[in-house]
Amino acid sequence: ETPQPAMAMMRAKGGYGDIYRHEVPVSFGVSARFFLTDRLSINTGLNYTRYKSLRTRTFIPSYDQQKDWQHAHYLGVPVRLDFMAVNRKHFNMYFGAGLQMDKCVYAKIGEERLHEKQLLFGLAGAMGLQVNIVPMVGLYVEPEVSYALNDGSIETFRSAEPFVVTVRGGLRFNF
């Protein structure tokens, strides 16, 4: 049965209402660290995130339903200032804070192409560990807390849950 707030939304839209079920986003990227001092560095890179959601559209007054998958693809550029709590030749432990800017590069729901013109911004804080394989390359893992500062016009996991805890890992290049 459709919840009461959803019914009010459907009536307000004049003929239909949408309910989204969001899957956990999938994200990966490449990261580079630029040392300012032996303890401070700027961390940046390029991240790709795919948001997948199932939209259930209910038509009023018939209550017929139509289900469509939505796929939204974003590229993001994070910029973070990191402080090295432990900075050894083969091991780093660090804390960082910064922001990320995301741009939707492609989105569609069913066969309909969606357009997002707005840039999305978020704040992030992280604590990480890195093992340096060679002086210029390391493997890292970092829990991160992020908060979305604004929403776009496309309904995604991010718009439903602006505060998110994630764990990132990967390969980082050190300069």
C-alpha positions as CSV (number, residue, x, y, z in Angstrom):
1,E,0.0,0.0,0.0
2,T,1.2,3.5,-0.9
3,P,2.1,5.6,2.2
4,Q,0.1,8.8,2.8
5,P,2.9,11.3,2.1
6,A,3.5,9.6,-1.2
7,M,-0.2,9.8,-2.0
8,A,-0.2,13.6,-1.3
9,M,2.8,14.0,-3.6
10,M,1.0,12.1,-6.4
11,R,-2.1,14.3,-6.1
12,A,0.1,17.4,-6.1
13,K,1.8,16.3,-9.4
14,G,-1.5,15.9,-11.0
15,G,-1.7,12.3,-12.2
16,Y,1.3,10.4,-11.1
17,G,3.9,10.0,-8.3
18,D,7.4,8.6,-8.3
19,I,9.1,6.5,-5.6
20,Y,12.8,5.6,-5.9
21,R,14.7,2.7,-4.5
22,H,18.4,3.5,-4.6
23,E,21.2,1.0,-4.8
24,V,24.5,1.6,-3.1
25,P,26.6,3.7,-5.5
26,V,29.8,2.3,-7.1
27,S,32.8,4.6,-7.3
28,F,36.4,4.3,-8.3
29,G,39.1,6.7,-9.3
30,V,42.8,7.7,-9.4
31,S,44.5,9.8,-6.7
32,A,47.6,11.9,-6.6
33,R,49.3,13.4,-3.5
34,F,51.4,16.5,-3.8
35,F,53.6,17.2,-0.7
36,L,53.8,20.8,0.5
37,T,56.0,19.9,3.5
38,D,57.0,16.6,5.1
39,R,53.6,16.7,7.0
40,L,51.2,18.5,4.8
41,S,50.0,17.5,1.3
42,I,47.3,18.2,-1.2
43,N,45.4,15.1,-2.4
44,T,43.4,15.3,-5.6
45,G,42.4,13.1,-8.5
46,L,39.4,12.0,-10.6
47,N,36.6,9.9,-9.4
48,Y,33.8,8.1,-11.3
49,T,30.5,7.3,-9.6
50,R,27.6,5.3,-10.9
51,Y,24.2,5.7,-9.2
52,K,21.5,3.1,-10.0
53,S,17.9,3.5,-8.9
54,L,14.6,1.8,-9.6
55,R,11.8,4.3,-10.1
56,T,8.2,3.2,-9.6
57,R,5.7,5.6,-11.1
58,T,2.1,5.2,-9.9
59,F,-0.6,6.8,-12.1
60,I,-3.7,8.3,-10.5
61,P,-6.6,7.4,-10.4
62,S,-5.9,4.0,-12.0
63,Y,-3.0,3.1,-9.6
64,D,-1.3,1.4,-12.6
65,Q,2.5,1.2,-12.1
66,Q,5.5,1.5,-14.4
67,K,9.0,0.6,-13.2
68,D,12.1,1.9,-14.9
69,W,15.8,1.7,-14.0
70,Q,17.7,4.9,-13.8
71,H,21.5,5.1,-14.3
72,A,23.4,8.3,-13.6
73,H,27.2,8.6,-14.2
74,Y,29.2,11.3,-12.5
75,L,32.8,12.5,-12.7
76,G,34.2,14.2,-9.6
77,V,37.3,16.1,-8.7
78,P,38.2,15.9,-5.0
79,V,40.6,18.4,-3.3
80,R,41.7,17.6,0.2
81,L,44.4,18.9,2.6
82,D,46.1,16.0,4.4
83,F,48.1,16.1,7.6
84,M,50.6,13.2,8.1
85,A,50.3,11.9,11.6
86,V,52.9,9.2,10.8
87,N,55.2,9.8,7.8
88,R,57.7,6.9,7.4
89,K,59.4,5.7,4.3
90,H,57.1,2.7,3.7
91,F,54.0,3.7,5.8
92,N,51.8,6.8,6.2
93,M,48.9,7.5,8.5
94,Y,47.0,10.7,7.8
95,F,43.9,12.8,8.4
96,G,42.4,15.1,5.8
97,A,39.5,17.4,5.0
98,G,38.4,19.0,1.8
99,L,35.7,19.2,-0.8
100,Q,34.6,17.5,-4.0
101,M,32.9,18.8,-7.1
102,D,30.8,16.4,-9.2
103,K,29.4,16.7,-12.7
104,C,26.8,14.4,-14.3
105,V,28.2,13.2,-17.6
106,Y,25.4,10.9,-18.6
107,A,22.0,9.8,-17.2
108,K,18.9,8.1,-18.3
109,I,15.8,6.5,-16.9
110,G,14.3,3.8,-19.0
111,E,14.9,5.1,-22.6
112,E,14.6,8.8,-21.6
113,R,17.8,10.8,-21.4
114,L,18.2,13.0,-18.3
115,H,20.1,16.3,-18.2
116,E,21.8,17.7,-15.2
117,K,23.4,21.1,-15.6
118,Q,24.2,21.9,-12.0
119,L,27.6,21.1,-10.5
120,L,27.3,19.2,-7.2
121,F,29.5,20.0,-4.2
122,G,30.3,18.1,-1.0
123,L,32.5,18.2,2.0
124,A,34.6,15.3,3.1
125,G,36.8,14.2,6.0
126,A,39.1,11.1,6.0
127,M,41.6,9.1,8.0
128,G,43.8,6.8,6.0
129,L,46.7,4.4,6.0
130,Q,49.1,4.0,3.1
131,V,51.8,1.5,2.4
132,N,54.3,2.7,-0.1
133,I,55.3,0.0,-2.6
134,V,58.0,2.3,-4.1
135,P,58.7,5.9,-3.1
136,M,56.3,7.3,-5.8
137,V,53.5,4.7,-5.5
138,G,51.4,3.4,-2.6
139,L,48.4,1.3,-1.7
140,Y,45.9,3.1,0.6
141,V,42.7,2.5,2.5
142,E,40.7,5.3,4.1
143,P,37.4,5.6,5.8
144,E,35.7,8.8,4.7
145,V,32.7,10.9,6.0
146,S,31.1,13.1,3.4
147,Y,28.1,15.5,3.2
148,A,26.4,16.7,0.0
149,L,26.0,20.4,0.1
150,N,23.5,20.6,-2.8
151,D,21.2,18.4,-4.8
152,G,20.8,18.3,-8.6
153,S,17.6,17.7,-10.5
154,I,18.2,13.9,-10.8
155,E,17.0,11.8,-7.9
156,T,19.9,9.6,-6.7
157,F,21.3,7.9,-3.5
158,R,23.1,11.2,-2.9
159,S,19.9,13.3,-2.8
160,A,18.2,10.7,-0.5
161,E,21.2,10.3,1.8
162,P,23.4,13.5,1.9
163,F,25.5,12.2,4.8
164,V,27.5,9.1,3.8
165,V,30.3,7.0,5.4
166,T,32.4,5.2,2.8
167,V,35.7,3.2,2.7
168,R,38.0,4.0,-0.2
169,G,41.0,2.1,-1.3
170,G,43.4,1.9,-4.2
171,L,46.6,3.1,-5.8
172,R,48.0,6.5,-5.1
173,F,50.8,8.4,-6.8
174,N,53.0,10.6,-4.6
175,F,54.8,13.7,-5.9
